[in-house]
Amino acid sequence: MNTLFLDAALSKQTERPPVWMMRQAGRFMPEYWEIKNKYSFLEMCKTPEIAADVTMLPVDLLGIDAAILFCDILVTGEAMGGDLSFTQGVGPKFANPVRNAQDIDNLNVDVLDKLEYVADAIKVIQQRLNGSIPLIGFAGAPFTVMSYLVEGGSSKDFKLTKLLMHNHPELAHRLLAKIAKVTADYLNLQIAAGVNAIQIFDSWALALSWNDYQEFSHRYIQEIIANLNRKDVPVISFCKGSSVFAPIMAQAKPDVISVDWNADLLNIKQALPAGIAVQGNLDPHILYADKPVIKKHILQLFERMRGEHGFIFNLGHGIMPDIPFDNVKYAIEVVKEFRY
């Protein structure tokens, strides 16, 4: 196996930074649309062979150093009892949002049987990878999943979620505790099925104040990581807001902190405890630019990180759908040609 990604995640010295990109199997690929136009998004997630097909696209077409399971962060909310749908141009919706104590009590926590399709997909993907590169599994962090359940979908201001947190913190904690239990079980299911690493996505953490992040996000991520069967399986913690929250994130003892593009990556790395790697943190908008500009920004980042053990190249967030495929491919080639 090409262990470059795993070595960097465990803060070992590598000859170059490994590369994968969030949303690397996504809408910027024509081949993704060939599949997407035949099936609904949830069908793609829940059919192991199709999930494997999509997972393998960037492996076959981009030559990345790690694959990431094709699925969605909201499948845990659905398994717990959320009525989930995805609509083109609208995004995810829960038709039965969680707004009160009864709604929270109605959510189930013994739901692994409803997520078995993810374990099945992992097994198919690992057969196809055949030991070539590692496979990353993932889940949504409790705060982010809670925000979708409470708001009923995406939100610009998280008003209902914050009202729940501030007016009824005991209910928010009851809901978060349920999500955290399901998330730890779900990630352990993925580990048992054969993933080589785990990433926890707290996509909307940046909506939180410092104190609220500690109370309503960090403590549950810490609990999840503490309950993982993580021997030889590095854990990556990502949030939009990691440039601010990295010192708290480190307290949960992940192996890697994935950093958004608002921070100087070296400053973050040097402020973290020894043995925590960093992942990131190119602004994905740079991939719209001309190729010489893309190369310049990647090499600037690499020169900044020269001499640091534990650095995985990634974006500060996911690839946007209209970024040219050739630019993504070129960026990966630049990374793979580099040597320290």
Secondary structure, DSSP 8 states (H G I E B T S, - for coil): ---HHHHHHTT---SS--B--TT-SSTT-HHHHHHHTTS-HHHHHH-HHHHHHHHHHHHHHH--S-EE----TTHHHHHTT--EEEETTTEEEESS---SHHHHHH--S--GGGGHHHHHHHHHHHHHHTTSS-EEEEEE-HHHHHHHHHHSB--SS-HHHHHHHHH-HHHHHHHHHHHHHHHHHHHHHHHHHT-SEEEEEETTGGGS-HHHHIIIIIHHHHHHHHTS--TT--EEEEETTHHHHHHHHHHT--SEEE--TTS-HHHHHHHS-TT-EEEEEE-GGGGGS-HHHHHHHHHHHHHHHTT-SSEEEEESS---TTS-HHHHHHHHHHHHH---
